[in-house]
Every structure is written in C-alpha cells, then in structure tokens.
Amino acid sequence: MTVLRVRGLALPEGEPIDLYADGDRWTLDPVAGAELVAEGWILPGLVDAHTHPGAEAPGRPLDADLLTEDLRAHLDAGVTLIRAPGLAGDPPDWFGRADGSPRAFHAGPWIAQHGQFMPGWGRRPELTELPAVAAEQAARTGWAKIVIDWQPDDDVMPVGVLREAVERVHAVGGRLAVHSQQAAGGSVAVEAGVDSVEHGMGLDRDLLPRMAERGIALTPTLSVITASLARIVAEPGDTNRRWYVPGASAHARLTAAAVEAGVVVLAGTDSRPHGGIADEVRALVAAGVSPHQALAAASWTARSYLGLPGLVDGGPADAVVFGTDPRADLSQLSTPRAVIVRGKRVR
C-alpha cells in the first residue's frame, strides 16, 4: 500500500512539518517511496461539531443513502471529524468508521420532554426516567443530547433532573450536550454542569466566566441562526418574531464575548445543506472572532475538546491542506488542495 506524505506549515503554530501516513497514524519518520500528495498550509482536518446528517427534513427518518451523501459533502469541505448531537435514528455500524466517512461522535436520538421538540424525532421519557436514558445512551456512544428548552412558553427542564443526568452520564464515562435557545435554559444548563451548550441563544453573558471555569463548551451554530434571523425579519407575520429576533440579533456579540471570556467555542453548522463549515468560520469572524480563533473552533480546538490529537507523531492520519494560510484568506477554506482521512486521500 502506498504511504501518503504531506509537508508544509502546520497550524496552529505554523511550524514546518513533514508527515507520513503509517496506516491510520502519522509518523515523522521518513518512509521510503512515500507519495507526496500535497504541500502547503496543513490543518489536522476541519471539524463540524454540530451536524445532523442523514435525514431529509425535520421529523423524517434516518436514510442510509442520504447519510452517505451528507458525509461525502462534509469530506469534500475538508471536514475529517464530526459530532452529531442528535440523529434521526441509530446510525449504521459503519458510521464514523468507513473510508467514505469522517470520523464521528454521536449522541443517538435526541432526548426531550413530552410535547417539545420536532414531532417524529427523539425520545421523550418521563422526567424520573430521563437521567437513566441519557446515561444508557452515553454508555453506548460516549455522548447524550437533551433538549432542555424549546418554545418560550414551554417548561424548562428542572435543574435537579438535569444535574442528575449529568452525574449519571459522567459516571459511565460519557458527556452531555444540551439544546438551549432560551435564557432560562442556559442558566439551568450552566448550573447543572453540562459539557456543552448547543446554540445557546439568549444565554446570559454573566454566565460565560463560569462556563470557562467549568469547561462548558458553546457551539453557537451562528451561521444558521443568522440566516434564520434574516428570514424571520423578512416575514412580519412570523410567530417566532417575539422571542427569536432579540436573541438571534445579539447572538454574534454573545459568541465573540464567549471567546473573549475563555469559553471553548466549537464551530457547528446544524442544518442542511451539509458541508458548510466554511460559512460558520466566516460567520465567527464576522462576529468579531479573530480568524485564528475561528479556525481553531473548526479544527484543532474542536479536535482537542473531542479527545483527538492534531498533527503529531502517532496522531490520527487526518489532514486538510491549503495553498496559502487560510487565516489570512478565508476563501481558501472552499478550495482545499487535499483532504486525508485515516491515511487515505479522499479529495
């Protein structure tokens, strides 16, 4: 089997590097006969930390063929690692492992309260059973995802229930992500000590230092929220205007403030079409996040948060290579020279 080689300047430090794919691992030891596939600025792959591939529309079932297409779109965009905090069903065994798939973490189907979330999606156990359901999911896949608030007039998940879910998930070695788009939900999430807040619209900025201290990540899904805001503003009769517009209008400033406060911010795209991670990076920069920090949210910081090393000897053989420094020219994100996953070139 031909050994692949990449060389250039490795981010985040920008130091020269020469990497050889020893199966699924990088080695710095030269390999005779290795094929040089790309030179340039090298990242340890892009990361989409909030994506829901495999379903055509909200409430629709998981479709294996569509899942394959969606994962291919991620690869084409340079994404070598995804986290799916919620899927329309349990994925096939090859999910996250096959050659035509990015590496993947997932939380299985969403867990929500009765009467909340997308009809047809997720599980809705009784509150007394919810912590056990979350722990069982995390024991299987490493993550569980709970929808702790939905519409503004809905009940927010009680903090005691959520705290017990956190404790039980952590007891099995897992992590817990929560959906929150209401201020009250954000407060409950931080008080309960969840591992990541997804969306986080309406989050009280005063909670950011505590999130940073406790290692609670924020995945703002900024590009999709900004796009939704534009649609809702254009439709004066939209029933979501009352609650959505204020939170979405402040979301970019909240995201920049989270980075400034030292919160781990992760880049995630949330909605279809898949493969839009470059748009999320650009949205972070437009919000006032530096290009270096925005790219970190979509690459090395996200990989570290999810437990994978970067471009180091013995690290996973994943990389995306650009012709010039993508921090100086964000348009580079749309045209990677090469994408390598598990030691194989996929683009």
N, C-alpha and C positions, 0 to 999 in steps of 0.2 A: 504494500500500500504506500502511495506517495505521501511523504511528510510535507505539510504545508509550512511555509515560512512567511512571516511579516516583519517588517522593520520600519523604523521611523522614530517619531517622538511620541512618547506615551503620556497620556493625560491620567491623573490631574497634574503631575509635576512638570510635564513637558521634557522629560529626560530621554536621551536616545535609548532605544531598546531593539533587540533582535530576538524574536520569538520563534520557536519551533513547536509544532503540534505533535506531541508524543501521545497518539491516541486522543483521548479526551482531556489531556492536560498539557499545559505549556511547559516547555523546558528552555532554559537559557543555554544549554549545552548544544553546540553546533551539531547538526545531523548531516552527514554526507549525502549529497544527492537531493536534498530538500528543494522543493519547488517554491521559488519566491513569487507569491501571488499578489502582493501589494506593498507599496511603500507610501508613507505619508504620516498623517496625524492619527494615532491609534487610541481608541477607547475600548474598554472591556465590554463592548456591546451597549446598546441603549436598553432602557428598562421602561416598560409601561406597567406601573404599579396599581392601576385601577382600570381593568378592562373586563368586559363580559362577552367573550366570543361565543359563537355557535347558535344564537337564536335570532330569527329574522326580525322580531318586534317584541315589545314588552308582552309578557304572558304566553308567548309561543314556546313550544318545547325545544329542547336541545336537538340540533340536527348535526349528525356527524360529518356530513359532506360540507355543510356550511362552516362548521368548526374548522375543518381543514383549510378552507378558503380564507377564513379570518386569520388563522395563524400564519398562512403564507403572506398575507398582507402585512402582518407585523414583521416578519422576516425581511420582506422587501424594504421596509422602512428602517432597517438596521436594528430592530428590537430582538435581542437574544434572550431576554428574560421577561416574563410577565407574572403579575399576580392578579388572579381573578377573585375578588372578594364578593363572590356570589355568582352562581351559574344556574342556567335554566334546568339543570339536572346533573346527575353524576356523570362525569366525562368518561370516555373510553380509557382503557388501561394505557394506551399509547400516549395519552395527553401529557405533554411536557417531557416526553422521553424519545419520541420518534425523530428521525433525521429531518423530517419536514416540519418540525415544531420547535418554537423557542422552548427553553427551559421554563417550567411553570410551577407556581404555587397556587393553590386554590382553596376556597373555603366551602366548597359544595354549595347546595342551595341556600338562599337567604333564610334567616330565621326572623320572624316578625310577630307582632301582636295581632290578635284577631281584629279583622276589619281594617287593617292597614296594609300598605304596600301594593304591588302590582297584582291584580287578580290573575290566578293561574301560575304564579311563581312563588316559590318558597314554601317554608313550613311554618305553622302557627300553633305551637304547643301552648298549653296553659302556662301561666307565669310560674307556677310552682314547679313545672317540669322543664322550663326553658334552660336553666343553667346546666342540667344534665344533658340535654340535647346538644347544647353548644360544646360541652366537654367531649361528648361522643364524636362529634364532627372533627374537632381539633385533634383528637387522638388518632383519627384516620388520616387526616391530610395536613395537619400542622396549623391550620387556621380555621376559625369560625367567623361568621359575619352576622351581626344582629342589626336590624332596623329599629333604632330606639326612638325615633320620632318620624312623623310623616306629615300630614296636613297640620296647619297651625292650631286647629281646634281639637286635634286628637290628643289622647293621653300620652305623655312621655313615659317611657319605661321607668318604673320605680328604681331609685338608686340602689336600694337593697338587693333587688333582683339582679341588676347589672353587676353589682360588686360580687355577688356570689358566683355569677357566670365567669367573671374574670378570674376569681380564685380557683374555680374548678377547671377552667381551661389551662391556667398556668400549672395546675397540679399534674396535668397529663403531658406537660411539656409543650403546649400549644400557645398560640397568640390569638387575640381577639380584636377584630376590626368592627367598627360601628358606623352605620349610616346616620348622619345628623345634618339637618338643614334648618334647625330652629335653635334659638339661643338657649332655651331651657334644656334641650337635648345635649347641646355642647357642654353645659355646666354639669349635667349628670355624668357624661362620659369622662370628663376630667376627674371629677370626684371619685368615680368608681375605679379609675386607674386602667382604662383600656389601653391597648397597644397602638391603635391608630384610629384617628377620626377621619372618615371619608366624607368629602365635600366640605363640611364644617361651616357652611354658610350661616351667618348670624352669630358665630362664635364670639363671645366676649373677649376683647383684646386683653383684658386684665388677667385672663387665664393663661396667656401664652408663656410667661415665665415659669409657671407651674408645669405646663406641658414639657417645656425644655428640661426642667429639672427631673421630671419623671420619665423622660424618654418617650413621650407620647408623640407619634408622628402625625402629620397632617397631610392628606392628599387632597388638594383643593379642587381638582378637576376644573381648573379655571377656564380653559378654552370653551368647554361645553356650557358652563354656567354663563359666560359672557355671551355666547351665541343665543342661548335661551332668553337672556335678558333682552337682547335686540328684538327677538320675535315677539315677546310679550309686550314690550313698549310699543311695537307697531300695531298691536291689536288692542285698542282701548277697552273692548268688552271682555277681555280675558279675565276669568275669575281668579287667576293666580296673582294679578297685579298687586293686590293689597299686601300680601306677605312676601312675594318673591322679589319685587323690584327693590325695596330697601336693602334687603340682604345681598342680592346679587350686585347692586350698584356699589356696595362697599367691599365686595369680595376681593378685588385686586389689591386694595390697600391692606386688607387683613392678611393676605398672603405675603406681601412684602414685609409687613410687620412681624409675621411669624418667623421669616428667615432672619430678620434683624434680631429677634429675641433668642435665636439659637435653637428653634424648633426644627426637628428633622422634617423637611418638606419633600414629598415624593411627587413625581410627575405621573399623572394618570389621565386617560382620555375618556373613559366611561362609556361613550355611546358609539354607535355606528356612524360613518364607516370606520373600519379598523385600519391601523397603520398611520394614525395621525399624531404620533408622538412629537414630531417637529412643531406642529401647531401649538402643542402645550408648552414646549420650551419657549417658543416665541411669545406666548401669552404671559408667561412668567417674567420674561424680560420687559415686555410692555408694561407690566405692573410695577416695575422698578427693581426687580431682582437682577443682580449682575449676571452677565452671560455665563461666567464661571459657575456661579451657584445654581443657575437654572439648568445648566448641563449636568451638574452634579446630581440634581434632583432626578434626572433622567438617565443616570449612568452610575458612576462609582459610589455615590452616597446611597442610592437605592439598592445597589447590589450588596453593599456592606450591611444595610439595615435588614435585608432578606437573608443574610448569612453566607454570601458568596464573595470570595476574594476577587481582586482585579487582575491586572496584568503582572503576575508574579510567578516565579518558578513553582510549578506544581499546581497553579491555579487552573480553573476550568478553561478549556481552549475555546474561548469566545472572544470575538473582536469585531469592531466595525472601523474601517479605515477611510479617512477623508483626505482629499488632496491638499487642503490648507487647514489652518486652525479653525475649527467650527465656532469657537468663542468669538473670533474676530469677524466671521462671516457666517451668520446663521443659515444662509441659503444652502450652505454645504450639507446641512442635515438632510436635504431632499435628494442628494446625489452621492451616496457613499460609493467609494471605489470598490470596496469588498466587504462582505459580511460573512463571518465564520462562526459556526456553532458546532460544538463538540468536535472540533478539529477538522470540520469539513466546510468547504466553501458553498454557501447557499445563494450568494449573489456576487 
